[in-house]
Amino acid sequence: MKTDPRTFILENTDLMPPPHVPEIRLHLATEAHELWLKTEEDLDKIGLPPPFWAFAWAGGQGLARFILDHPETVAGKRVLDFASGSGLVAIAAKLAGALDVLAADIDPWTETAVSLNAAENGVELRFTREDQVGKAVDADVILAGDVFYDRDFAGALIPWFTRLAGGGRLVLVGDPGRSYCPKDRLEQLAVYDVPVTRVLEDSEVKRTTVWRFR
């Protein structure tokens, strides 16, 4: 890393609640910060991968909303928040009474973002940068917000999630209509209209579905 993550995050984000999950406050980028305007070349110069952790994506907001509204989904259980990003879903799980929450993300900057956000919301989370895809999981519930945006990534996730669900794990995903979401393998649990930023998406509201892998 060419830049200290903690310093950069604090200087380039604001503390704010995601619009669909006002119970939680996160360090997020806004149009007021230069982070919105940085190109891939700018990001590379400071050693920053694409900052997915700096935004509350629609899939994560929908999944976090579902968990907070249905705490029995995770209460007293071990939870894996896969591709955690800002940690929004992991934080929601802990607030809903999860026994243990492991936030997993391969982005080295995410660990700092999740740590800052967890502290802001008064919860304790574990974190791992190890790639979880295809591995056995020591968790009762697997949560994944907005992960079906890429064909190859989805191709790796679908058989893994299917295998985990077949082994008795509860696998929930939040998806705002991404192209590679395998709806034929899913059971719909809830639908939300989630406010988002037009800079990130093609609209100001994304209809987001929480699905359970069959």
C-alpha positions as CSV (number, residue, x, y, z in Angstrom):
1,M,0.0,0.0,0.0
2,K,1.3,3.4,-1.0
3,T,-1.2,5.3,1.2
4,D,-2.3,4.7,4.8
5,P,-5.8,3.2,4.5
6,R,-7.2,4.6,7.7
7,T,-6.0,8.2,7.0
8,F,-7.3,8.0,3.4
9,I,-10.7,6.7,4.4
10,L,-11.2,9.3,7.1
11,E,-10.2,12.1,4.8
12,N,-12.2,11.0,1.8
13,T,-15.5,9.8,3.2
14,D,-18.3,11.1,5.4
15,L,-20.1,9.3,8.2
16,M,-23.7,8.8,7.0
17,P,-26.5,6.2,7.1
18,P,-27.3,4.3,3.8
19,P,-30.7,5.5,2.8
20,H,-32.4,2.1,3.1
21,V,-30.7,1.2,6.4
22,P,-30.8,4.3,8.6
23,E,-30.0,2.4,11.7
24,I,-26.3,2.0,10.5
25,R,-23.7,4.7,9.9
26,L,-20.8,4.1,7.5
27,H,-17.8,5.9,6.2
28,L,-19.0,6.5,2.6
29,A,-17.8,8.6,-0.3
30,T,-20.1,11.4,-1.6
31,E,-20.0,13.7,-4.5
32,A,-18.3,16.2,-2.2
33,H,-15.2,14.1,-2.2
34,E,-12.5,13.7,-4.8
35,L,-12.8,9.9,-4.5
36,W,-15.8,10.1,-6.8
37,L,-13.7,11.6,-9.6
38,K,-10.6,9.5,-9.4
39,T,-9.7,7.5,-12.5
40,E,-8.1,4.0,-12.4
41,E,-4.8,5.7,-13.1
42,D,-5.3,8.0,-10.1
43,L,-6.2,5.1,-7.9
44,D,-3.2,3.1,-9.0
45,K,-0.9,6.0,-8.1
46,I,-2.0,5.8,-4.5
47,G,-2.2,2.0,-4.4
48,L,-6.0,1.9,-4.1
49,P,-8.0,-0.9,-5.7
50,P,-11.5,0.1,-6.9
51,P,-13.1,1.4,-3.6
52,F,-16.2,-0.8,-3.5
53,W,-16.0,-0.4,0.3
54,A,-16.8,3.3,-0.1
55,F,-20.3,2.8,-1.4
56,A,-23.5,1.3,0.0
57,W,-24.5,-0.9,-3.0
58,A,-28.2,-1.7,-3.5
59,G,-27.8,-5.4,-3.0
60,G,-26.1,-4.9,0.3
61,Q,-28.7,-2.4,1.5
62,G,-31.5,-4.7,0.6
63,L,-29.9,-7.7,2.4
64,A,-29.1,-5.6,5.5
65,R,-32.7,-4.3,5.6
66,F,-34.0,-7.9,5.4
67,I,-31.7,-9.0,8.3
68,L,-32.7,-6.2,10.5
69,D,-36.4,-6.7,9.8
70,H,-36.0,-10.5,10.3
71,P,-33.4,-10.9,13.1
72,E,-34.4,-14.6,13.6
73,T,-32.5,-15.2,10.3
74,V,-29.2,-14.8,12.0
75,A,-29.8,-14.5,15.8
76,G,-27.6,-16.8,17.8
77,K,-25.9,-18.1,14.6
78,R,-22.5,-18.0,13.0
79,V,-22.5,-15.8,10.0
80,L,-20.2,-15.3,7.0
81,D,-20.6,-12.0,5.1
82,F,-19.0,-12.8,1.8
83,A,-17.4,-9.9,-0.3
84,S,-18.2,-7.6,2.7
85,G,-17.2,-4.3,1.2
86,S,-18.1,-1.6,3.7
87,G,-19.2,-4.2,6.2
88,L,-22.8,-3.1,6.0
89,V,-24.3,-6.6,5.9
90,A,-22.0,-7.9,8.6
91,I,-22.8,-5.0,10.9
92,A,-26.5,-5.6,10.3
93,A,-26.1,-9.3,11.2
94,K,-24.3,-8.5,14.4
95,L,-26.9,-5.9,15.4
96,A,-29.6,-8.5,14.7
97,G,-28.0,-10.8,17.3
98,A,-25.7,-13.1,15.3
99,L,-23.4,-15.0,17.6
100,D,-20.3,-14.5,15.5
101,V,-19.8,-12.7,12.2
102,L,-16.8,-13.1,9.9
103,A,-16.5,-10.4,7.2
104,A,-14.6,-11.7,4.2
105,D,-13.1,-9.6,1.4
106,I,-9.9,-10.0,-0.6
107,D,-9.5,-6.2,-1.0
108,P,-6.7,-5.2,1.5
109,W,-8.4,-1.8,2.1
110,T,-11.6,-3.4,3.1
111,E,-10.3,-4.6,6.5
112,T,-9.7,-1.0,7.6
113,A,-13.1,0.2,6.3
114,V,-14.9,-2.7,8.0
115,S,-13.0,-2.0,11.3
116,L,-13.9,1.7,11.2
117,N,-17.5,1.0,10.4
118,A,-17.9,-1.7,13.0
119,A,-16.5,0.6,15.7
120,E,-18.8,3.4,14.7
121,N,-21.8,1.0,15.2
122,G,-20.5,-0.5,18.4
123,V,-20.1,-4.1,17.2
124,E,-17.3,-6.5,17.0
125,L,-16.6,-8.4,13.8
126,R,-13.9,-10.8,12.7
127,F,-12.3,-10.2,9.3
128,T,-10.4,-12.4,6.7
129,R,-8.7,-11.5,3.4
130,E,-8.6,-15.2,2.4
131,D,-10.5,-16.1,-0.7
132,Q,-13.5,-18.1,0.5
133,V,-14.8,-19.2,-2.9
134,G,-15.1,-23.0,-3.2
135,K,-14.0,-23.6,0.4
136,A,-15.8,-25.3,3.3
137,V,-17.4,-22.7,5.5
138,D,-17.6,-22.7,9.3
139,A,-20.9,-20.8,9.4
140,D,-24.6,-21.4,9.7
141,V,-25.6,-18.5,7.4
142,I,-23.8,-17.1,4.4
143,L,-24.7,-13.6,3.3
144,A,-23.7,-12.0,0.0
145,G,-24.8,-8.6,-1.2
146,D,-24.5,-7.6,-4.9
147,V,-22.1,-10.3,-6.1
148,F,-23.5,-11.3,-9.6
149,Y,-22.1,-8.4,-11.6
150,D,-19.5,-10.4,-13.5
151,R,-19.9,-13.6,-15.6
152,D,-16.8,-15.4,-14.4
153,F,-17.2,-14.5,-10.8
154,A,-20.9,-15.6,-10.9
155,G,-19.7,-18.8,-12.5
156,A,-17.5,-19.6,-9.6
157,L,-20.1,-18.5,-6.9
158,I,-23.1,-20.4,-8.2
159,P,-21.8,-23.9,-7.7
160,W,-20.2,-23.0,-4.4
161,F,-23.4,-21.4,-3.0
162,T,-25.4,-24.3,-4.3
163,R,-23.1,-26.8,-2.5
164,L,-23.3,-24.8,0.7
165,A,-27.1,-24.7,0.6
166,G,-27.2,-28.4,-0.2
167,G,-25.1,-29.0,2.9
168,G,-27.7,-27.3,5.2
169,R,-26.4,-23.8,5.2
170,L,-28.7,-20.8,4.8
171,V,-27.4,-18.8,1.8
172,L,-29.0,-15.4,1.2
173,V,-28.1,-13.0,-1.5
174,G,-29.2,-9.4,-2.2
175,D,-29.4,-8.6,-5.9
176,P,-30.6,-5.5,-7.7
177,G,-31.1,-7.2,-11.0
178,R,-27.6,-7.9,-12.1
179,S,-27.1,-9.8,-15.3
180,Y,-25.7,-13.0,-13.9
181,C,-28.1,-13.6,-11.0
182,P,-29.2,-17.3,-11.2
183,K,-32.9,-16.8,-10.5
184,D,-33.8,-20.3,-11.5
185,R,-31.9,-21.6,-8.4
186,L,-33.3,-19.1,-6.0
187,E,-36.4,-18.5,-3.8
188,Q,-37.6,-14.9,-3.5
189,L,-37.9,-13.7,0.1
190,A,-38.4,-10.0,-0.1
191,V,-38.3,-7.1,-2.6
192,Y,-37.2,-3.5,-1.8
193,D,-37.0,-0.2,-3.8
194,V,-33.5,1.0,-2.7
195,P,-32.4,4.6,-3.2
196,V,-29.0,4.7,-4.9
197,T,-26.7,7.3,-6.5
198,R,-27.2,7.8,-10.2
199,V,-23.4,8.1,-10.6
200,L,-23.1,4.4,-9.6
201,E,-26.2,3.0,-11.2
202,D,-28.5,3.7,-14.1
203,S,-31.3,5.1,-11.9
204,E,-32.0,6.7,-8.6
205,V,-33.8,3.7,-7.2
206,K,-32.9,0.0,-7.8
207,R,-35.5,-2.7,-7.2
208,T,-33.6,-5.2,-5.1
209,T,-34.5,-8.7,-4.2
210,V,-33.4,-10.9,-1.3
211,W,-33.1,-14.5,-2.5
212,R,-32.4,-17.8,-0.8
213,F,-30.4,-20.4,-2.6
214,R,-32.2,-23.6,-3.0
